[in-house]
Amino acid sequence: MAVINLNLFSMMLRFGTDVTVVLPDEIQKNEKLACVWLYHGGSGDHTDWLYHTDLVDEVEKRHFAAVLPNVNESCFVNMNIGGKYESYVAKELPSIIWNMFDCISKDREKNFVSGLSNGGYGCLHTILKYPDKFSKVGAFSAGDKADAVFLNDGSEKSINRIRLFGDGDLHKTEYGLTYLADLFIEKELPKIQIYHACGSLDPWLDMNHIVRDYFLEHKDYFDYTYDEMENYGHEWKFWNIELKKFLDFAGLCEKQN
């Protein structure tokens, strides 16, 4: 397989940023690969998926492409004070990658987005706003930032929250996942398939349950699957297992020789 590390100048961000593309070894002429866009967590970067999971082996065995963008600690949104990372990952980067790699399909039915922790929130945010580009999402340990307790006390945590989202209630803003989902329902957008997973020992399990309950209450509008694994927390062992489960969910089965 090929692991290609790129540094791109983003017009949305106005600076250079890293992205890794993983491709299987044998690609037929004119073949259009399905693609999984993988979002990293808040304290990591795009390379985490390479070092902590079996992603590279899965790309080869299941014959698909993976794109791993680096967005620092932006949660993959257009920040209140900062970069337009949502516009970068959901609009600019796909255009760049599709132009650079003709073997990667542009078809929404073959483009899936997935992520863990902050990236799990980010991938749900992306697909709810851009269902015309992505058809399936795999969100691991993914709560809604609107449900996080916020105290504007001058601490570094509160300063970072204001920098990302502002200082008000997020439930009726485009930073809130259920708000975006309500808009999705109103607009009758193309149906998406959601795979959502969390470990039973995850410290943010309650926030994941809020997201779970919303989608179960609106099951007429979303193809939603939830997986909760016992005795796993906020950890790579869990995310590696769930990545493979999501690939199965997305129909990316092992290629037969």
C-alpha positions as CSV (number, residue, x, y, z in Angstrom):
1,M,0.0,0.0,0.0
2,A,1.0,3.6,-0.4
3,V,1.1,6.1,2.5
4,I,1.4,9.6,1.0
5,N,2.1,12.6,3.2
6,L,1.2,15.9,1.7
7,N,1.5,19.5,2.8
8,L,-1.2,21.7,1.1
9,F,-1.7,25.4,1.1
10,S,-5.3,26.0,2.1
11,M,-7.1,29.0,0.7
12,M,-9.7,28.6,3.5
13,L,-7.2,28.5,6.3
14,R,-4.5,30.8,4.6
15,F,-1.7,28.5,5.6
16,G,-0.1,25.2,4.8
17,T,-1.5,22.1,6.5
18,D,-0.8,18.4,6.5
19,V,-2.9,15.5,5.1
20,T,-2.1,11.8,4.6
21,V,-3.6,9.7,1.9
22,V,-3.5,5.9,2.1
23,L,-4.0,3.8,-1.0
24,P,-4.0,0.1,-1.7
25,D,-1.2,-1.4,-3.8
26,E,-3.1,-2.5,-6.9
27,I,-5.5,-0.1,-8.5
28,Q,-7.0,-0.9,-11.8
29,K,-7.0,1.7,-14.7
30,N,-10.1,3.9,-14.4
31,E,-11.0,2.3,-11.0
32,K,-12.8,4.6,-8.6
33,L,-12.1,3.7,-5.0
34,A,-14.4,4.2,-2.1
35,C,-12.9,6.7,0.4
36,V,-13.0,7.0,4.2
37,W,-12.2,10.5,5.5
38,L,-10.8,9.9,9.0
39,Y,-10.9,12.7,11.7
40,H,-8.5,12.7,14.6
41,G,-9.1,13.5,18.3
42,G,-8.6,16.8,20.1
43,S,-5.2,16.0,21.6
44,G,-3.8,14.3,18.6
45,D,-3.2,14.7,14.9
46,H,-3.9,13.0,11.6
47,T,-1.0,10.5,12.0
48,D,-2.7,8.9,15.1
49,W,-4.8,6.6,12.8
50,L,-1.6,5.2,11.3
51,Y,0.2,4.6,14.6
52,H,-2.6,3.3,16.8
53,T,-4.9,1.3,14.5
54,D,-4.7,-1.4,11.8
55,L,-5.8,1.2,9.2
56,V,-3.0,0.6,6.7
57,D,-3.6,-3.2,6.7
58,E,-7.4,-2.6,6.4
59,V,-6.9,-0.3,3.3
60,E,-5.0,-3.1,1.6
61,K,-7.3,-6.0,2.6
62,R,-10.6,-4.1,1.9
63,H,-9.3,-2.1,-1.1
64,F,-10.3,1.5,-0.4
65,A,-8.7,4.9,0.1
66,A,-8.3,6.8,3.3
67,V,-7.7,10.5,3.7
68,L,-6.5,11.8,7.1
69,P,-6.6,15.6,7.5
70,N,-4.9,17.5,10.3
71,V,-7.0,20.3,11.8
72,N,-5.2,20.9,15.1
73,E,-7.7,21.4,18.0
74,S,-10.5,22.9,15.8
75,C,-13.1,20.1,16.3
76,F,-13.5,20.3,12.5
77,V,-15.7,23.4,12.6
78,N,-15.4,27.0,11.5
79,M,-14.1,28.4,14.7
80,N,-15.7,31.4,16.5
81,I,-12.2,32.9,16.7
82,G,-9.8,31.1,14.3
83,G,-9.7,29.1,11.1
84,K,-12.5,27.9,8.9
85,Y,-11.7,24.2,9.4
86,E,-15.2,23.0,8.5
87,S,-15.0,24.7,5.1
88,Y,-11.6,23.3,4.6
89,V,-12.3,19.6,5.4
90,A,-15.8,19.5,3.9
91,K,-15.4,21.6,0.8
92,E,-11.9,22.6,-0.1
93,L,-10.0,19.4,0.8
94,P,-12.3,16.9,-1.0
95,S,-12.0,19.1,-4.2
96,I,-8.2,19.1,-3.9
97,I,-7.9,15.3,-3.2
98,W,-10.4,14.4,-6.0
99,N,-8.4,16.5,-8.5
100,M,-5.0,15.0,-7.3
101,F,-6.1,11.4,-7.1
102,D,-8.3,10.3,-10.0
103,C,-8.6,6.9,-8.5
104,I,-10.7,8.2,-5.6
105,S,-14.4,8.4,-6.3
106,K,-16.3,11.6,-6.1
107,D,-19.6,9.8,-5.7
108,R,-21.3,10.5,-2.3
109,E,-22.3,6.8,-2.1
110,K,-18.6,5.9,-2.0
111,N,-17.5,8.6,0.4
112,F,-17.7,8.1,4.1
113,V,-16.5,10.1,7.1
114,S,-15.4,8.8,10.5
115,G,-13.7,10.1,13.6
116,L,-13.0,9.7,17.3
117,S,-13.7,11.9,20.3
118,N,-13.6,15.5,19.0
119,G,-13.3,14.0,15.5
120,G,-16.4,11.9,16.2
121,Y,-18.3,15.1,16.9
122,G,-16.7,16.6,13.9
123,C,-17.6,13.8,11.5
124,L,-21.3,14.0,12.6
125,H,-21.2,17.8,12.2
126,T,-19.7,17.3,8.7
127,I,-22.2,14.8,7.4
128,L,-25.2,16.6,8.8
129,K,-24.2,19.8,6.9
130,Y,-22.9,18.1,3.8
131,P,-24.9,15.0,3.1
132,D,-24.5,15.7,-0.6
133,K,-20.8,14.7,-0.3
134,F,-20.9,11.9,2.2
135,S,-23.4,9.0,2.6
136,K,-22.2,7.2,5.8
137,V,-20.6,8.2,9.0
138,G,-18.8,6.3,11.8
139,A,-18.7,8.4,15.0
140,F,-16.7,6.9,17.9
141,S,-17.0,8.4,21.5
142,A,-18.9,11.3,19.9
143,G,-20.9,13.6,22.1
144,D,-22.5,16.9,21.1
145,K,-20.4,19.9,22.2
146,A,-23.7,21.7,22.9
147,D,-24.3,19.3,25.8
148,A,-20.9,19.9,27.5
149,V,-21.0,21.9,30.7
150,F,-19.6,25.4,30.2
151,L,-18.5,27.8,32.9
152,N,-17.1,31.1,31.7
153,D,-14.6,31.4,34.6
154,G,-11.5,32.6,32.7
155,S,-9.8,29.2,32.8
156,E,-7.9,27.9,29.9
157,K,-10.7,25.4,29.2
158,S,-13.3,28.2,29.0
159,I,-11.0,30.4,26.9
160,N,-10.6,27.5,24.4
161,R,-14.3,26.9,24.3
162,I,-15.0,30.5,23.5
163,R,-12.3,30.4,20.8
164,L,-14.0,27.4,19.3
165,F,-17.7,28.0,19.7
166,G,-18.4,31.3,21.6
167,D,-19.7,31.7,25.1
168,G,-23.4,31.1,24.7
169,D,-25.7,28.1,24.6
170,L,-24.9,26.1,21.5
171,H,-28.1,24.1,21.2
172,K,-29.7,26.5,18.7
173,T,-26.6,27.2,16.7
174,E,-24.8,25.3,13.9
175,Y,-22.3,24.0,16.4
176,G,-25.1,21.8,18.0
177,L,-25.6,18.4,16.4
178,T,-29.3,18.1,17.3
179,Y,-29.9,21.6,15.8
180,L,-28.2,20.5,12.6
181,A,-30.2,17.2,12.6
182,D,-33.4,19.2,13.0
183,L,-32.5,21.3,10.0
184,F,-31.6,18.1,8.1
185,I,-35.1,16.8,8.7
186,E,-36.8,20.0,7.7
187,K,-34.8,20.2,4.5
188,E,-35.5,16.6,3.5
189,L,-31.9,16.1,2.6
190,P,-30.5,12.8,1.1
191,K,-30.7,10.1,3.8
192,I,-27.5,9.2,5.6
193,Q,-26.4,6.1,7.5
194,I,-25.0,6.7,11.0
195,Y,-22.8,4.3,12.9
196,H,-22.3,5.5,16.5
197,A,-20.2,3.8,19.1
198,C,-19.0,4.4,22.7
199,G,-17.3,2.3,25.4
200,S,-19.3,1.7,28.6
201,L,-16.4,3.1,30.7
202,D,-16.0,6.3,28.6
203,P,-16.1,9.4,30.9
204,W,-18.4,11.1,28.4
205,L,-20.8,8.2,28.0
206,D,-23.7,10.3,29.1
207,M,-23.2,12.8,26.3
208,N,-23.1,9.9,23.8
209,H,-26.4,8.6,25.2
210,I,-28.0,12.0,24.6
211,V,-26.9,11.8,21.0
212,R,-28.1,8.2,20.8
213,D,-31.5,9.0,22.2
214,Y,-32.0,11.8,19.8
215,F,-31.4,9.7,16.7
216,L,-33.4,6.8,18.0
217,E,-36.3,9.2,18.6
218,H,-36.0,10.3,15.0
219,K,-35.4,6.9,13.4
220,D,-37.8,7.7,10.6
221,Y,-35.3,10.2,9.2
222,F,-32.0,8.5,9.9
223,D,-30.6,5.1,9.3
224,Y,-29.0,4.8,12.8
225,T,-27.0,2.1,14.5
226,Y,-25.5,2.3,18.0
227,D,-22.8,0.0,19.5
228,E,-21.8,0.2,23.1
229,M,-18.9,-2.1,24.1
230,E,-18.6,-3.2,27.8
231,N,-15.3,-2.6,29.7
232,Y,-13.9,-0.1,27.1
233,G,-13.2,3.5,27.8
234,H,-11.9,6.5,25.8
235,E,-9.0,4.5,24.3
236,W,-7.4,3.3,21.1
237,K,-8.1,-0.4,21.7
238,F,-11.8,0.5,21.4
239,W,-11.4,2.8,18.4
240,N,-9.4,0.2,16.5
241,I,-12.2,-2.3,17.0
242,E,-14.9,0.1,16.0
243,L,-13.0,1.3,12.9
244,K,-13.2,-2.3,11.6
245,K,-16.9,-2.5,12.6
246,F,-17.6,0.7,10.7
247,L,-15.8,-0.5,7.6
248,D,-18.1,-3.6,7.7
249,F,-21.1,-1.3,8.2
250,A,-20.0,0.7,5.2
251,G,-19.8,-2.4,3.0
252,L,-16.0,-2.3,2.7
253,C,-15.5,-6.1,3.0
254,E,-12.2,-7.9,2.6
255,K,-11.2,-8.3,-1.0
256,Q,-11.3,-11.9,-2.2
257,N,-8.1,-13.2,-4.0
